[in-house]
Each structure stands twice: as C-alpha cells, then as structure tokens.
Amino acid sequence: MATIFNDYDTAAKWIAEAKQAVAFTGAGISVESGIPTFRGPDGLWSRYDPQVLDLGYFYAHPKDSWEVIREIFYDYMEKKPMPNAAHILLAQLEKDEIVKGIITQNIDGLHQKAGSRNVIQFHGTAQRLVCTQCRKKYDLRPGMLDTLPPLCESCGGLMKPDFIFFGEGIGPEEYQKSEELCKEADLLIIVGTTGEVMPASMIPYEARKAKVIEINPEPSRYTADKSDIFLQEKATVAAKELIRRLDNITPFHWMK
C-alpha cells in the first residue's frame, strides 16, 4: 500500500479503533519542549565533540567528559522543560487503554512527566547515575554534579549517566520488551525520529501486524517502506489536529 499523506481523519479513526497501539518516539517529539536534537545543522554535535560520549574516551578523560556532559544534559534541567501536546496525547491514549506502551529513544523523562506509565527508555535516562564499578544506581538529586567527576557513595567508583554511550550495548531487557510490544501491536505511532540510529531504528520493523502512522516534519527512512499514513508536521501541531478529530469520534477526556 502506498503511503498516504496528511490524512488526519483516517489517522484519528485508526487510533480510536486500536486495541494494542504502541508509540515509538525520538528527539523530534521533545525539541518543541526546548530540548535540542543531536544531529542536523543546529544539533548538539554541531557545537560539541561527540567523543565525550564515547565510552573509551569517558574512562580515559572522565573529568573532561563530565564537564561537557553536565553542560549538555544537565544545565538545561534548570530550565525545567515541560511536556508538550504530543507527549500529552500519548499519555492520554495510554490512560484510555489505547496505547499499551511507549518506546522512546529520548533520555529526558518527558513522557513520564506527561503521565505515561509504561515507558521503555531504549537508550536509558539522564535522571539517574550508575557506578561503573559496583553498578549501584542513584536517582539524580541536587548537588550530585557540583564536583566532577561524581563518585559512587558506596564504593568510590566513577559514576556515569545511566544512558547508552557510544561503544556501549543496549540493555537486553529494554530490547526484548520493545520487540514484544511491537510484535503484538495493531497500530504503531512513530513520532519525531528519522530512523538513523541503530539498533533502535530496527524496532518499528518488528511491528509486522500493525498499521503505521508517522509524524515527522520531513520524510524519514520509514516513510516510504513502513508508514501507511505520514503526517508531515511538527509533533505538537499534528497532536493538536489529532486531538481535535478524536474529540469528534469519541468522548475522550483530554488533558488540557
């Protein structure tokens, strides 16, 4: 079936009828909350050397890496980025038992802040630190990054953010749960990802039984060979259009 462009009515109908929908999200869903993407002309890697997230470099130069990591991933937390309409749409669809889970490549925690409960953080989270020696994990709290590099309170080992670095494998539990969700899905909603980052980019192809709605400002690797409906728009704009149409189909109690 050829990809259909910008058919919001059919997309809303598919969402309302879904029994086992799954969302797969990337940086594009959070960029409108003020969180920059990594790639592209204005991405973080146009301003910073990505080697700070190379696992070997991190171990060899922990203080230098941590100084940049703190600036990229933690200084923005002081601005308290908030979920946007796209995060809220997915959270409400989960509350209404349409979306069964969200697989996100993002590490910002905005899905959880929006109210989503079943969130698979495929690349980990910035809201937690892990000791590289004893593997103890700590929820981030004020003052933990005042002295760099941070050290484990239990064993004194080097701490790193609990997200995936270059040269580090995806957690097997996250991968397995993502595959299982997609294999059972009757609808897959792709939001804000171009499908360039391996192995996350392969996860949507596990949704073999699902209809696919994609929301992206520009076509991605999924548009021609995976997506049934492509809504070519920013995540928040598309989300608001879908909410408007869903309100006409069934009486959802949308969070405003």
PABA-617070 format. One line per field, with one value per residue: residue in three letters; x, y, z of N, C-alpha, C in turn. Coordinates in nm, 2 decimals. Example, Ala and Ser with C-alpha at 12.3 -4.5 7.8 and 13.67 -1.06 7.14 Angstrom:
BEGIN
zakol = c(ALA; SER);
n.X = c(1.32; 1.28);
n.Y = c(-0.57; -0.22);
n.Z = c(0.78; 0.71);
ca.X = c(1.23; 1.37);
ca.Y = c(-0.45; -0.11);
ca.Z = c(0.78; 0.71);
c.X = c(1.32; 1.29);
c.Y = c(-0.33; 0.00);
c.Z = c(0.78; 0.79);
This chain:
BEGIN
zakol = c(MET; ALA; THR; ILE; PHE; ASN; ASP; TYR; ASP; THR; ALA; ALA; LYS; TRP; ILE; ALA; GLU; ALA; LYS; GLN; ALA; VAL; ALA; PHE; THR; GLY; ALA; GLY; ILE; SER; VAL; GLU; SER; GLY; ILE; PRO; THR; PHE; ARG; GLY; PRO; ASP; GLY; LEU; TRP; SER; ARG; TYR; ASP; PRO; GLN; VAL; LEU; ASP; LEU; GLY; TYR; PHE; TYR; ALA; HIS; PRO; LYS; ASP; SER; TRP; GLU; VAL; ILE; ARG; GLU; ILE; PHE; TYR; ASP; TYR; MET; GLU; LYS; LYS; PRO; MET; PRO; ASN; ALA; ALA; HIS; ILE; LEU; LEU; ALA; GLN; LEU; GLU; LYS; ASP; GLU; ILE; VAL; LYS; GLY; ILE; ILE; THR; GLN; ASN; ILE; ASP; GLY; LEU; HIS; GLN; LYS; ALA; GLY; SER; ARG; ASN; VAL; ILE; GLN; PHE; HIS; GLY; THR; ALA; GLN; ARG; LEU; VAL; CYS; THR; GLN; CYS; ARG; LYS; LYS; TYR; ASP; LEU; ARG; PRO; GLY; MET; LEU; ASP; THR; LEU; PRO; PRO; LEU; CYS; GLU; SER; CYS; GLY; GLY; LEU; MET; LYS; PRO; ASP; PHE; ILE; PHE; PHE; GLY; GLU; GLY; ILE; GLY; PRO; GLU; GLU; TYR; GLN; LYS; SER; GLU; GLU; LEU; CYS; LYS; GLU; ALA; ASP; LEU; LEU; ILE; ILE; VAL; GLY; THR; THR; GLY; GLU; VAL; MET; PRO; ALA; SER; MET; ILE; PRO; TYR; GLU; ALA; ARG; LYS; ALA; LYS; VAL; ILE; GLU; ILE; ASN; PRO; GLU; PRO; SER; ARG; TYR; THR; ALA; ASP; LYS; SER; ASP; ILE; PHE; LEU; GLN; GLU; LYS; ALA; THR; VAL; ALA; ALA; LYS; GLU; LEU; ILE; ARG; ARG; LEU; ASP; ASN; ILE; THR; PRO; PHE; HIS; TRP; MET; LYS);
n.X = c(0.08; 0.06; 0.21; 0.00; -0.05; -0.09; -0.35; -0.56; -0.81; -0.85; -0.63; -0.70; -0.92; -0.81; -0.66; -0.86; -0.98; -0.79; -0.66; -0.43; -0.21; 0.11; 0.37; 0.65; 0.92; 1.13; 1.39; 1.26; 1.01; 1.05; 1.19; 1.03; 0.98; 1.20; 1.43; 1.73; 1.81; 2.05; 2.16; 2.19; 2.19; 2.16; 2.20; 2.33; 2.58; 2.69; 2.80; 2.94; 3.20; 3.13; 3.28; 3.29; 3.09; 3.18; 3.26; 3.52; 3.68; 3.55; 3.62; 3.90; 3.92; 3.76; 3.69; 3.70; 3.51; 3.28; 3.24; 3.15; 2.93; 2.77; 2.71; 2.57; 2.36; 2.25; 2.25; 2.04; 1.83; 1.77; 1.61; 1.37; 1.22; 0.91; 0.65; 0.50; 0.22; 0.22; 0.35; 0.15; -0.08; -0.01; 0.02; -0.25; -0.37; -0.27; -0.38; -0.65; -0.64; -0.56; -0.30; -0.05; 0.21; 0.51; 0.79; 1.08; 1.35; 1.46; 1.61; 1.51; 1.29; 1.04; 0.81; 0.72; 0.68; 0.46; 0.27; 0.27; 0.30; 0.39; 0.67; 0.94; 1.27; 1.47; 1.74; 1.82; 1.83; 1.87; 1.81; 1.92; 2.21; 2.48; 2.71; 3.02; 3.17; 3.06; 2.80; 2.58; 2.29; 2.17; 1.92; 1.91; 2.00; 1.99; 2.31; 2.47; 2.63; 2.80; 3.07; 3.31; 3.47; 3.16; 3.15; 3.09; 2.89; 2.90; 3.12; 3.31; 3.37; 3.38; 3.12; 2.86; 2.63; 2.31; 2.26; 2.29; 2.62; 2.84; 2.97; 2.87; 2.65; 2.29; 2.06; 1.96; 1.71; 1.55; 1.55; 1.43; 1.17; 1.08; 1.07; 0.87; 0.65; 0.61; 0.56; 0.31; 0.15; -0.13; -0.14; 0.11; 0.26; 0.47; 0.68; 0.87; 1.13; 1.40; 1.49; 1.76; 1.94; 2.11; 2.08; 1.81; 1.66; 1.57; 1.36; 1.08; 1.03; 0.96; 0.70; 0.50; 0.23; 0.10; -0.08; 0.07; 0.13; 0.30; 0.46; 0.63; 0.84; 0.97; 1.02; 1.12; 1.33; 1.14; 0.91; 0.85; 0.87; 0.75; 0.56; 0.20; 0.03; 0.14; 0.20; 0.29; 0.43; 0.51; 0.55; 0.38; 0.19; 0.06; -0.03; -0.22; -0.41; -0.49; -0.61; -0.82; -0.98; -1.02; -1.18; -1.42; -1.49; -1.51; -1.58; -1.33; -1.15; -0.96; -0.64; -0.58);
n.Y = c(-0.12; 0.22; 0.50; 0.72; 1.07; 1.31; 1.25; 1.31; 1.25; 0.97; 0.88; 0.95; 0.79; 0.53; 0.54; 0.56; 0.32; 0.13; -0.14; -0.22; -0.03; 0.11; 0.34; 0.49; 0.69; 0.98; 1.23; 1.44; 1.47; 1.60; 1.83; 2.06; 2.12; 2.25; 2.10; 2.03; 1.86; 1.60; 1.57; 1.73; 2.07; 2.25; 2.09; 1.93; 1.81; 1.98; 2.17; 2.05; 1.81; 1.48; 1.28; 1.29; 1.13; 0.88; 0.57; 0.47; 0.71; 0.85; 0.69; 0.73; 1.01; 1.12; 1.36; 1.57; 1.48; 1.47; 1.74; 1.85; 1.68; 1.75; 2.02; 1.98; 1.79; 1.84; 2.11; 2.22; 2.13; 2.30; 2.48; 2.35; 2.19; 2.12; 1.88; 1.86; 1.90; 1.67; 1.47; 1.47; 1.39; 1.11; 1.02; 1.04; 0.87; 0.63; 0.63; 0.60; 0.34; 0.27; 0.31; 0.09; 0.10; 0.30; 0.33; 0.49; 0.68; 0.88; 1.05; 1.22; 1.21; 1.32; 1.19; 1.04; 1.26; 1.37; 1.19; 0.93; 0.58; 0.32; 0.31; 0.25; 0.30; 0.32; 0.40; 0.45; 0.68; 1.02; 1.10; 0.95; 0.81; 0.58; 0.36; 0.28; 0.08; -0.08; -0.09; 0.02; 0.22; 0.56; 0.79; 1.11; 1.40; 1.73; 1.88; 1.66; 1.68; 1.88; 1.85; 1.73; 1.44; 1.28; 1.06; 0.73; 0.68; 0.45; 0.28; 0.44; 0.45; 0.55; 0.75; 0.74; 0.89; 0.72; 0.63; 0.52; 0.51; 0.58; 0.29; 0.13; -0.13; -0.19; -0.23; -0.56; -0.62; -0.40; -0.41; -0.65; -0.62; -0.41; -0.53; -0.72; -0.57; -0.44; -0.66; -0.74; -0.53; -0.35; -0.11; 0.12; 0.41; 0.64; 0.90; 1.18; 1.08; 1.00; 0.75; 0.68; 0.59; 0.31; 0.03; 0.10; 0.19; -0.03; -0.14; -0.06; -0.22; -0.46; -0.45; -0.61; -0.67; -0.44; -0.14; 0.17; 0.49; 0.78; 1.07; 1.34; 1.62; 1.61; 1.36; 1.03; 0.74; 0.56; 0.64; 0.58; 0.29; 0.18; 0.33; 0.38; 0.60; 0.92; 1.20; 1.50; 1.71; 1.92; 1.77; 1.87; 2.02; 1.83; 1.66; 1.82; 1.85; 1.58; 1.54; 1.71; 1.59; 1.34; 1.40; 1.44; 1.19; 1.02; 1.04; 1.13; 1.23; 1.47; 1.58; 1.91);
n.Z = c(0.00; -0.09; 0.07; 0.25; 0.26; 0.52; 0.61; 0.84; 0.94; 0.89; 1.03; 1.29; 1.32; 1.30; 1.54; 1.74; 1.71; 1.77; 1.96; 2.07; 2.06; 2.00; 2.07; 1.92; 1.98; 1.91; 1.91; 1.79; 1.91; 2.15; 2.09; 2.07; 2.32; 2.41; 2.41; 2.26; 1.95; 1.85; 1.60; 1.27; 1.13; 1.34; 1.56; 1.86; 1.81; 1.63; 1.78; 1.98; 2.06; 1.97; 2.09; 2.36; 2.46; 2.40; 2.51; 2.57; 2.56; 2.77; 3.00; 2.99; 3.01; 3.24; 3.38; 3.19; 3.01; 3.17; 3.23; 2.99; 2.95; 3.17; 3.10; 2.85; 2.91; 3.17; 3.26; 3.12; 3.26; 3.47; 3.35; 3.35; 3.14; 2.99; 2.93; 2.60; 2.37; 2.22; 2.38; 2.58; 2.44; 2.39; 2.65; 2.74; 2.56; 2.65; 2.91; 2.84; 2.76; 2.50; 2.38; 2.46; 2.54; 2.53; 2.34; 2.37; 2.24; 2.37; 2.65; 2.83; 3.01; 2.97; 2.88; 3.10; 3.27; 3.15; 3.22; 3.13; 3.18; 3.11; 2.99; 2.78; 2.81; 2.58; 2.53; 2.78; 3.07; 3.17; 3.42; 3.61; 3.77; 3.74; 3.89; 3.77; 3.86; 4.09; 4.00; 4.13; 4.13; 4.12; 4.18; 4.03; 4.22; 4.37; 4.38; 4.32; 4.10; 4.15; 4.21; 3.99; 3.84; 3.94; 4.22; 4.33; 4.62; 4.76; 4.69; 4.59; 4.32; 3.97; 3.85; 3.59; 3.36; 3.34; 3.08; 2.73; 2.60; 2.32; 2.19; 2.38; 2.47; 2.40; 2.67; 2.73; 2.84; 2.78; 2.50; 2.45; 2.56; 2.40; 2.15; 2.20; 2.26; 2.00; 1.84; 1.91; 1.85; 1.71; 1.60; 1.52; 1.62; 1.51; 1.61; 1.56; 1.48; 1.27; 1.21; 1.20; 1.39; 1.49; 1.72; 1.75; 1.53; 1.40; 1.54; 1.49; 1.27; 1.37; 1.42; 1.26; 1.22; 1.24; 1.16; 1.05; 1.16; 1.10; 1.23; 1.14; 1.06; 0.82; 0.55; 0.66; 0.70; 0.73; 0.60; 0.32; 0.31; 0.54; 0.67; 0.68; 0.69; 0.66; 0.85; 0.78; 0.97; 1.25; 1.57; 1.78; 1.65; 1.48; 1.68; 1.81; 1.60; 1.57; 1.83; 1.81; 1.61; 1.72; 1.94; 1.81; 1.75; 1.97; 2.32; 2.46; 2.75; 2.74; 2.86; 2.93);
ca.X = c(0.00; 0.13; 0.19; -0.10; 0.00; -0.17; -0.49; -0.58; -0.93; -0.82; -0.53; -0.78; -1.01; -0.73; -0.62; -0.98; -1.02; -0.68; -0.67; -0.29; -0.13; 0.24; 0.43; 0.80; 0.95; 1.27; 1.42; 1.17; 0.89; 1.09; 1.25; 0.94; 0.99; 1.32; 1.55; 1.79; 1.85; 2.19; 2.21; 2.14; 2.27; 2.15; 2.21; 2.43; 2.71; 2.75; 2.87; 3.03; 3.26; 3.06; 3.37; 3.26; 3.00; 3.25; 3.29; 3.66; 3.72; 3.50; 3.71; 4.03; 3.92; 3.63; 3.66; 3.67; 3.38; 3.17; 3.22; 3.07; 2.80; 2.69; 2.66; 2.47; 2.24; 2.20; 2.23; 1.91; 1.72; 1.74; 1.50; 1.25; 1.14; 0.78; 0.59; 0.42; 0.09; 0.25; 0.37; 0.02; -0.16; 0.03; -0.02; -0.39; -0.41; -0.24; -0.48; -0.77; -0.61; -0.54; -0.16; -0.01; 0.34; 0.59; 0.93; 1.14; 1.50; 1.49; 1.66; 1.47; 1.19; 0.92; 0.69; 0.68; 0.63; 0.33; 0.18; 0.28; 0.35; 0.47; 0.77; 1.06; 1.37; 1.56; 1.87; 1.84; 1.78; 1.96; 1.77; 1.98; 2.36; 2.52; 2.85; 3.09; 3.24; 2.97; 2.67; 2.47; 2.22; 2.13; 1.84; 1.98; 1.94; 2.07; 2.44; 2.54; 2.72; 2.88; 3.21; 3.33; 3.36; 3.09; 3.20; 2.99; 2.88; 2.92; 3.25; 3.41; 3.39; 3.34; 2.98; 2.83; 2.48; 2.26; 2.22; 2.39; 2.73; 2.89; 3.06; 2.80; 2.54; 2.16; 2.02; 1.88; 1.57; 1.48; 1.54; 1.33; 1.04; 1.04; 1.03; 0.75; 0.54; 0.58; 0.51; 0.17; 0.08; -0.21; -0.11; 0.23; 0.26; 0.61; 0.68; 0.99; 1.26; 1.43; 1.53; 1.90; 2.03; 2.10; 1.98; 1.68; 1.59; 1.51; 1.25; 0.95; 1.01; 0.90; 0.55; 0.46; 0.09; 0.04; -0.09; 0.17; 0.11; 0.42; 0.45; 0.76; 0.84; 1.02; 1.02; 1.23; 1.36; 1.02; 0.80; 0.82; 0.86; 0.69; 0.44; 0.08; -0.01; 0.25; 0.15; 0.41; 0.41; 0.58; 0.48; 0.27; 0.08; -0.01; -0.10; -0.34; -0.50; -0.55; -0.69; -0.95; -1.06; -1.06; -1.29; -1.54; -1.52; -1.54; -1.57; -1.21; -1.13; -0.82; -0.58; -0.56);
ca.Y = c(0.00; 0.34; 0.59; 0.83; 1.19; 1.41; 1.21; 1.32; 1.18; 0.83; 0.85; 0.95; 0.67; 0.42; 0.55; 0.53; 0.18; 0.05; -0.22; -0.26; 0.06; 0.13; 0.46; 0.49; 0.83; 1.02; 1.36; 1.54; 1.49; 1.68; 1.96; 2.17; 2.14; 2.32; 2.01; 2.02; 1.73; 1.58; 1.58; 1.84; 2.19; 2.31; 1.98; 1.95; 1.77; 2.09; 2.26; 1.97; 1.69; 1.36; 1.18; 1.30; 1.02; 0.76; 0.50; 0.47; 0.84; 0.88; 0.63; 0.79; 1.15; 1.14; 1.50; 1.65; 1.43; 1.51; 1.89; 1.87; 1.61; 1.84; 2.13; 1.94; 1.72; 1.88; 2.25; 2.26; 2.09; 2.41; 2.55; 2.27; 2.17; 2.06; 1.80; 1.93; 1.84; 1.53; 1.39; 1.46; 1.30; 0.97; 0.98; 1.03; 0.75; 0.52; 0.63; 0.54; 0.20; 0.25; 0.29; -0.01; 0.13; 0.39; 0.30; 0.62; 0.69; 1.00; 1.03; 1.34; 1.18; 1.40; 1.10; 1.02; 1.38; 1.39; 1.09; 0.79; 0.49; 0.21; 0.38; 0.18; 0.40; 0.23; 0.45; 0.49; 0.80; 1.12; 1.13; 0.85; 0.79; 0.45; 0.34; 0.20; -0.04; -0.17; -0.08; 0.08; 0.33; 0.67; 0.90; 1.24; 1.49; 1.85; 1.88; 1.54; 1.71; 2.00; 1.81; 1.64; 1.36; 1.23; 0.93; 0.64; 0.69; 0.32; 0.22; 0.54; 0.43; 0.66; 0.74; 0.79; 0.89; 0.59; 0.62; 0.45; 0.58; 0.52; 0.18; 0.05; -0.21; -0.17; -0.33; -0.67; -0.62; -0.29; -0.46; -0.76; -0.56; -0.33; -0.63; -0.79; -0.47; -0.42; -0.78; -0.75; -0.41; -0.34; 0.02; 0.18; 0.56; 0.69; 1.04; 1.26; 1.01; 0.98; 0.61; 0.67; 0.54; 0.17; -0.06; 0.14; 0.21; -0.15; -0.18; -0.05; -0.33; -0.58; -0.44; -0.66; -0.68; -0.31; -0.02; 0.26; 0.64; 0.85; 1.21; 1.40; 1.74; 1.57; 1.22; 0.96; 0.61; 0.48; 0.70; 0.51; 0.15; 0.13; 0.41; 0.38; 0.74; 1.01; 1.33; 1.58; 1.83; 1.92; 1.68; 1.94; 2.06; 1.71; 1.61; 1.90; 1.81; 1.45; 1.56; 1.78; 1.49; 1.23; 1.46; 1.43; 1.05; 0.95; 1.14; 1.13; 1.34; 1.51; 1.67; 2.04);
ca.Z = c(0.00; -0.09; 0.19; 0.24; 0.32; 0.59; 0.63; 0.98; 0.97; 0.89; 1.14; 1.42; 1.32; 1.34; 1.68; 1.82; 1.69; 1.81; 2.09; 2.11; 2.00; 2.06; 2.02; 1.91; 1.97; 1.91; 1.96; 1.74; 2.00; 2.26; 2.05; 2.09; 2.47; 2.43; 2.42; 2.13; 1.89; 1.84; 1.46; 1.19; 1.13; 1.48; 1.66; 1.96; 1.76; 1.55; 1.87; 2.08; 2.00; 2.02; 2.16; 2.51; 2.49; 2.36; 2.64; 2.59; 2.60; 2.90; 3.10; 2.99; 3.05; 3.30; 3.42; 3.07; 2.96; 3.26; 3.22; 2.87; 2.97; 3.26; 3.02; 2.75; 2.96; 3.30; 3.28; 3.07; 3.36; 3.55; 3.28; 3.37; 3.02; 3.02; 2.81; 2.51; 2.33; 2.17; 2.50; 2.65; 2.36; 2.41; 2.79; 2.75; 2.49; 2.74; 3.01; 2.78; 2.73; 2.36; 2.38; 2.56; 2.58; 2.46; 2.33; 2.34; 2.23; 2.44; 2.79; 2.90; 3.11; 2.95; 2.87; 3.24; 3.33; 3.10; 3.28; 3.07; 3.28; 3.05; 2.90; 2.77; 2.78; 2.50; 2.55; 2.92; 3.12; 3.22; 3.55; 3.71; 3.76; 3.77; 3.92; 3.67; 3.93; 4.16; 3.93; 4.20; 4.06; 4.21; 4.12; 4.03; 4.32; 4.37; 4.43; 4.29; 4.00; 4.19; 4.19; 3.88; 3.81; 4.06; 4.26; 4.40; 4.76; 4.82; 4.66; 4.54; 4.18; 3.88; 3.81; 3.46; 3.34; 3.31; 2.94; 2.65; 2.54; 2.20; 2.23; 2.48; 2.42; 2.45; 2.77; 2.68; 2.89; 2.70; 2.36; 2.45; 2.59; 2.28; 2.04; 2.24; 2.24; 1.86; 1.77; 1.95; 1.82; 1.59; 1.55; 1.56; 1.60; 1.51; 1.63; 1.58; 1.47; 1.13; 1.19; 1.16; 1.49; 1.52; 1.66; 1.77; 1.41; 1.35; 1.63; 1.42; 1.17; 1.44; 1.42; 1.13; 1.20; 1.27; 1.07; 1.10; 1.15; 1.12; 1.24; 1.13; 0.97; 0.69; 0.54; 0.72; 0.64; 0.75; 0.53; 0.20; 0.32; 0.66; 0.72; 0.60; 0.69; 0.70; 0.88; 0.77; 1.05; 1.38; 1.66; 1.86; 1.55; 1.44; 1.80; 1.83; 1.50; 1.61; 1.94; 1.77; 1.54; 1.82; 2.02; 1.74; 1.73; 2.09; 2.42; 2.54; 2.85; 2.71; 2.95; 2.86);
c.X = c(0.09; 0.11; 0.09; -0.05; -0.11; -0.32; -0.52; -0.71; -0.91; -0.73; -0.61; -0.87; -0.93; -0.69; -0.74; -1.01; -0.91; -0.70; -0.53; -0.19; 0.00; 0.30; 0.58; 0.84; 1.10; 1.28; 1.32; 1.04; 0.93; 1.15; 1.17; 0.92; 1.12; 1.45; 1.61; 1.81; 2.00; 2.24; 2.14; 2.22; 2.27; 2.16; 2.33; 2.57; 2.77; 2.83; 2.96; 3.08; 3.19; 3.15; 3.35; 3.17; 3.06; 3.30; 3.44; 3.72; 3.68; 3.59; 3.85; 4.03; 3.78; 3.59; 3.62; 3.54; 3.27; 3.14; 3.13; 2.93; 2.71; 2.63; 2.55; 2.34; 2.18; 2.18; 2.09; 1.80; 1.68; 1.63; 1.37; 1.17; 1.02; 0.73; 0.51; 0.30; 0.11; 0.27; 0.23; -0.08; -0.13; 0.00; -0.17; -0.44; -0.38; -0.34; -0.61; -0.75; -0.61; -0.39; -0.12; 0.13; 0.41; 0.73; 1.00; 1.30; 1.55; 1.53; 1.61; 1.36; 1.06; 0.79; 0.63; 0.62; 0.49; 0.23; 0.18; 0.35; 0.44; 0.56; 0.90; 1.17; 1.48; 1.71; 1.91; 1.78; 1.89; 1.93; 1.83; 2.13; 2.38; 2.67; 2.91; 3.16; 3.14; 2.83; 2.56; 2.42; 2.17; 2.04; 1.91; 1.91; 2.04; 2.20; 2.53; 2.65; 2.80; 3.03; 3.22; 3.46; 3.29; 3.14; 3.09; 3.00; 2.91; 3.06; 3.35; 3.44; 3.34; 3.20; 2.96; 2.68; 2.43; 2.19; 2.33; 2.49; 2.76; 2.99; 2.99; 2.68; 2.40; 2.13; 1.93; 1.74; 1.49; 1.46; 1.43; 1.19; 0.99; 1.00; 0.89; 0.63; 0.50; 0.52; 0.36; 0.09; -0.01; -0.20; 0.02; 0.23; 0.41; 0.61; 0.83; 1.12; 1.28; 1.47; 1.67; 1.99; 2.00; 2.13; 1.84; 1.60; 1.52; 1.38; 1.11; 0.92; 0.96; 0.75; 0.49; 0.31; 0.02; 0.03; 0.01; 0.13; 0.24; 0.40; 0.59; 0.75; 0.88; 1.02; 1.14; 1.25; 1.24; 0.91; 0.76; 0.80; 0.80; 0.56; 0.32; 0.03; 0.11; 0.19; 0.27; 0.39; 0.49; 0.49; 0.36; 0.16; 0.00; -0.09; -0.23; -0.45; -0.57; -0.64; -0.83; -1.04; -1.10; -1.17; -1.42; -1.58; -1.57; -1.51; -1.45; -1.20; -0.99; -0.77; -0.54; -0.42);
c.Y = c(0.12; 0.43; 0.70; 0.95; 1.27; 1.38; 1.20; 1.24; 1.03; 0.79; 0.85; 0.83; 0.55; 0.42; 0.51; 0.39; 0.08; -0.02; -0.24; -0.16; 0.08; 0.26; 0.44; 0.63; 0.86; 1.17; 1.46; 1.56; 1.59; 1.82; 2.08; 2.20; 2.21; 2.23; 1.99; 1.88; 1.72; 1.61; 1.70; 1.96; 2.26; 2.21; 2.00; 1.91; 1.87; 2.18; 2.18; 1.85; 1.56; 1.26; 1.19; 1.19; 0.89; 0.69; 0.50; 0.60; 0.88; 0.82; 0.69; 0.94; 1.18; 1.28; 1.58; 1.61; 1.48; 1.66; 1.92; 1.80; 1.70; 1.96; 2.09; 1.88; 1.77; 2.03; 2.29; 2.22; 2.20; 2.50; 2.47; 2.25; 2.09; 1.98; 1.89; 1.85; 1.70; 1.43; 1.37; 1.38; 1.15; 0.93; 0.96; 0.90; 0.62; 0.51; 0.57; 0.40; 0.17; 0.23; 0.20; 0.02; 0.23; 0.34; 0.43; 0.61; 0.80; 0.97; 1.14; 1.32; 1.25; 1.31; 1.08; 1.14; 1.41; 1.29; 0.95; 0.70; 0.37; 0.26; 0.29; 0.28; 0.33; 0.27; 0.49; 0.62; 0.89; 1.15; 1.03; 0.84; 0.64; 0.44; 0.25; 0.08; -0.13; -0.17; -0.03; 0.20; 0.43; 0.76; 1.03; 1.33; 1.61; 1.83; 1.76; 1.58; 1.84; 1.98; 1.71; 1.57; 1.31; 1.09; 0.86; 0.66; 0.56; 0.27; 0.32; 0.53; 0.55; 0.64; 0.80; 0.80; 0.75; 0.58; 0.56; 0.54; 0.51; 0.40; 0.09; -0.01; -0.17; -0.27; -0.44; -0.67; -0.51; -0.34; -0.56; -0.71; -0.48; -0.42; -0.69; -0.69; -0.45; -0.54; -0.80; -0.63; -0.42; -0.20; 0.07; 0.33; 0.60; 0.84; 1.09; 1.18; 0.98; 0.83; 0.59; 0.60; 0.39; 0.14; -0.02; 0.15; 0.09; -0.20; -0.17; -0.16; -0.46; -0.57; -0.48; -0.66; -0.54; -0.22; 0.08; 0.41; 0.70; 1.00; 1.26; 1.52; 1.71; 1.42; 1.15; 0.83; 0.52; 0.52; 0.61; 0.36; 0.09; 0.20; 0.40; 0.52; 0.82; 1.15; 1.42; 1.71; 1.81; 1.83; 1.75; 1.98; 1.94; 1.65; 1.69; 1.87; 1.68; 1.46; 1.61; 1.68; 1.38; 1.28; 1.44; 1.28; 0.99; 1.05; 1.12; 1.25; 1.39; 1.61; 1.80; 2.10);
c.Z = c(0.00; 0.03; 0.16; 0.32; 0.39; 0.59; 0.78; 1.02; 0.98; 1.01; 1.27; 1.43; 1.36; 1.49; 1.77; 1.82; 1.75; 1.95; 2.15; 2.04; 2.07; 1.99; 2.02; 1.88; 1.97; 1.94; 1.91; 1.82; 2.11; 2.22; 2.08; 2.24; 2.51; 2.44; 2.28; 2.08; 1.88; 1.70; 1.39; 1.21; 1.27; 1.59; 1.75; 1.91; 1.66; 1.64; 1.97; 2.00; 2.06; 2.10; 2.31; 2.55; 2.44; 2.49; 2.67; 2.63; 2.74; 3.01; 3.11; 3.04; 3.12; 3.33; 3.30; 3.01; 3.04; 3.25; 3.10; 2.89; 3.06; 3.18; 2.92; 2.81; 3.09; 3.32; 3.23; 3.17; 3.45; 3.48; 3.29; 3.25; 3.06; 2.90; 2.73; 2.46; 2.28; 2.28; 2.57; 2.57; 2.39; 2.55; 2.80; 2.67; 2.57; 2.86; 2.97; 2.72; 2.58; 2.33; 2.49; 2.61; 2.48; 2.46; 2.29; 2.33; 2.32; 2.59; 2.88; 3.01; 3.08; 2.93; 3.01; 3.30; 3.28; 3.15; 3.22; 3.18; 3.22; 2.95; 2.90; 2.72; 2.71; 2.52; 2.69; 2.96; 3.18; 3.37; 3.66; 3.67; 3.80; 3.79; 3.82; 3.73; 3.99; 4.10; 4.01; 4.13; 4.16; 4.13; 4.14; 4.14; 4.32; 4.44; 4.39; 4.18; 4.03; 4.18; 4.09; 3.88; 3.94; 4.09; 4.34; 4.55; 4.83; 4.81; 4.61; 4.39; 4.10; 3.84; 3.67; 3.45; 3.30; 3.18; 2.85; 2.58; 2.40; 2.25; 2.34; 2.43; 2.48; 2.56; 2.71; 2.72; 2.80; 2.56; 2.36; 2.47; 2.46; 2.17; 2.07; 2.22; 2.09; 1.80; 1.80; 1.90; 1.70; 1.53; 1.61; 1.53; 1.62; 1.52; 1.65; 1.57; 1.32; 1.10; 1.15; 1.26; 1.51; 1.66; 1.68; 1.64; 1.35; 1.43; 1.56; 1.32; 1.24; 1.45; 1.29; 1.11; 1.22; 1.15; 1.13; 1.06; 1.19; 1.13; 1.24; 1.04; 0.83; 0.68; 0.60; 0.65; 0.65; 0.65; 0.41; 0.22; 0.44; 0.69; 0.62; 0.58; 0.74; 0.72; 0.89; 0.84; 1.18; 1.47; 1.73; 1.77; 1.51; 1.56; 1.82; 1.73; 1.53; 1.73; 1.90; 1.70; 1.63; 1.91; 1.95; 1.72; 1.86; 2.21; 2.52; 2.64; 2.84; 2.82; 2.87; 2.90);
